[in-house]
Amino acid sequence: MVNNATKSIMNKINMFNFIVFMVKIFGVLFFCYSFVSFVFWFLNCFEVDWLYLFNWLFIIPYQIVNIFYKPVGVSADFTLAIVGVLSFLLGLICQSSLNYFYEKIIHFEDEYERIKAQQRELRAKRLAKRSIASLAENNETKVQQEAKLVFLVASFFDKLQEQSGSSSVSFQAAEDLKQIINKELIRLLVIPKPMQKGYYRKNLFLTFRNFNHVDNFIKSMKTNLSNLCEEYKKDNVNLRFSVVLSAIFDTAGLQKELDCMDTILSLNLSKNIIATGRFKINYDSLETSNYTLHLEGEYNLSKNLTVSNNQPVYSLSSKNK
């Protein structure tokens, strides 16, 4: 039924676009006909001989006007002038009616986009359910393996300047500052203790052996990131972080998972903490949890544009909000 609705709306949009096209043509024709009528009326006042060759242009309008206006016993015939005025008014009516048709087109286009957005949301939810079911099935086959938490963070800073405040820092200076921030994060993010740490495409990643400690990590991580931002703000550095959380069952799948997480970072979805479908499956299995996950949408997380790797992406928020 949704597809039928979109087809119906597209037919209406096409119909109104055709009407706009025809109204524009008729508007131009009426304005041109008005101009020609006035020119011929002016020449007719001087009784130009060759005008009779163009009588066929004015036969029908002339007869229509003569129903209401008959130049009997007057020195000048204003019929063509009246035809010119009426043509000009019809041109103005066509011109003014365009706004109405444009509003109709905009209305149906908005309706079309609304329905398409609903379709995308339904597809995303269906895919999310399928992905979760698939991941849950894989999870059952690895029941003996303990899920591991994966954390990937990117740091950004705006309007970074030299200490003199007179000029922007070099690219190398910005990279050096990013390394300092990453080292600070490694020092701070020790609850729980990470089993592995490193860099993926210059962004810091950490893995933790026991996924069950995820809430403790998130609480510690949020506090430390917030404190770092406040600390750097004192030095006029507008520091912000983008965070993605996921889960793996063995280190062999870490490279592939980091690749997807890095793609999520590049989407710039929101200021919230972002989580993958794998994270959600393991998080939903916890007996107690302090956070909720909201579906952001379905995204192709493949680096290769010719290969589809559509996966659901979630944002994490506190239950206490």
MOJOUR-V976969 format. One record per residue. N is the residue number from 1. PHI is phi in degrees with one decimal (none if undefined). Layout:
n:phi
N:PHI
N:PHI
This chain:
n:phi
1:none
2:-65.7
3:-64.1
4:-62.7
5:-64.6
6:-66.1
7:-64.9
8:-62.6
9:-67.2
10:-63.0
11:-63.1
12:-66.5
13:-62.1
14:-64.3
15:-63.7
16:-69.3
17:-63.1
18:-66.1
19:-61.9
20:-59.5
21:-58.9
22:-68.0
23:-63.3
24:-61.8
25:-63.1
26:-63.6
27:-60.4
28:-63.5
29:-63.7
30:-64.8
31:-64.1
32:-65.0
33:-65.1
34:-62.9
35:-62.9
36:-62.6
37:-60.9
38:-64.6
39:-63.1
40:-69.0
41:-63.5
42:-63.7
43:-68.1
44:-66.1
45:-63.6
46:-97.3
47:53.9
48:-71.3
49:-67.6
50:-80.7
51:-65.9
52:-62.2
53:-62.7
54:-109.0
55:-59.0
56:-61.2
57:-70.4
58:-122.4
59:-59.2
60:-66.9
61:-59.9
62:-61.6
63:-67.5
64:-64.4
65:-65.6
66:-67.1
67:-64.3
68:-105.6
69:-132.2
70:-124.2
71:-75.2
72:-104.3
73:70.3
74:-117.5
75:-76.8
76:-126.2
77:-97.4
78:-97.6
79:-58.8
80:-64.2
81:-65.6
82:-64.9
83:-57.7
84:-63.7
85:-64.9
86:-62.8
87:-63.4
88:-64.2
89:-65.0
90:-63.4
91:-63.1
92:-65.5
93:-62.6
94:-60.1
95:-64.4
96:-72.9
97:-72.1
98:-61.3
99:-60.0
100:-62.7
101:-69.4
102:-63.1
103:-62.9
104:-62.6
105:-62.4
106:-62.3
107:-60.5
108:-71.7
109:-65.9
110:-63.0
111:-63.7
112:-62.7
113:-64.6
114:-64.1
115:-66.9
116:-62.9
117:-64.6
118:-63.1
119:-62.7
120:-62.0
121:-65.2
122:-64.0
123:-62.9
124:-63.4
125:-67.4
126:-63.9
127:-65.5
128:-61.6
129:-63.9
130:-65.0
131:-65.1
132:-64.4
133:-63.4
134:-66.1
135:-66.4
136:-65.0
137:-63.8
138:-64.1
139:-63.7
140:-65.1
141:-72.4
142:-115.3
143:-60.5
144:-76.7
145:-94.8
146:-88.0
147:-67.1
148:-116.4
149:-84.8
150:-118.9
151:-125.2
152:-130.2
153:-133.5
154:-120.4
155:-107.3
156:-134.7
157:-145.4
158:-105.7
159:53.4
160:-74.4
161:-131.4
162:-64.4
163:-59.7
164:-69.3
165:76.1
166:-98.7
167:-147.6
168:-71.4
169:-76.0
170:-74.9
171:-59.9
172:-64.4
173:-64.5
174:-65.6
175:-64.8
176:-63.1
177:-64.9
178:-63.1
179:-64.4
180:-63.0
181:-64.1
182:-62.7
183:-64.7
184:-65.7
185:-65.5
186:-60.8
187:-69.2
188:-86.8
189:-85.5
190:-121.0
191:-119.8
192:-75.0
193:-72.3
194:-69.9
195:-88.5
196:-153.1
197:-145.1
198:-179.5
199:-125.8
200:-125.3
201:50.9
202:70.1
203:-106.3
204:-75.2
205:-129.0
206:-133.2
207:-123.3
208:-126.8
209:-66.5
210:-112.0
211:-65.4
212:-62.4
213:-92.9
214:-61.3
215:-63.9
216:-62.9
217:-65.4
218:-60.6
219:-61.4
220:-64.1
221:-63.5
222:-62.5
223:-63.9
224:-68.2
225:-64.2
226:-63.3
227:-64.2
228:-63.0
229:-60.9
230:-66.5
231:-65.2
232:-74.0
233:-63.8
234:-63.8
235:-97.8
236:62.0
237:-109.7
238:-86.2
239:-92.4
240:-145.4
241:-128.5
242:-118.2
243:-125.3
244:-128.3
245:-116.5
246:-150.1
247:-145.2
248:-136.7
249:-106.4
250:-150.0
251:-66.4
252:-65.2
253:-93.1
254:-64.9
255:-57.5
256:-64.4
257:-69.3
258:-64.3
259:-63.1
260:-66.4
261:-65.4
262:-64.6
263:-64.1
264:-62.6
265:-57.7
266:-70.6
267:-76.7
268:50.8
269:-67.4
270:-164.8
271:-83.7
272:-77.7
273:-74.2
274:-104.6
275:-133.0
276:-91.2
277:-63.2
278:-62.1
279:-62.0
280:-61.1
281:-57.6
282:-72.3
283:-70.6
284:-66.2
285:-82.5
286:-70.3
287:-68.4
288:-131.0
289:-151.7
290:-103.7
291:-132.7
292:-120.0
293:-117.0
294:-117.2
295:-68.2
296:-87.0
297:149.7
298:-110.5
299:-134.9
300:-83.0
301:-97.6
302:-87.8
303:-72.1
304:-91.8
305:-64.5
306:-87.1
307:-115.8
308:-93.4
309:-138.9
310:-69.9
311:-141.6
312:-74.0
313:-126.5
314:-123.2
315:-109.7
316:-108.5
317:-139.5
318:-75.1
319:-70.2
320:-81.7
321:-69.8
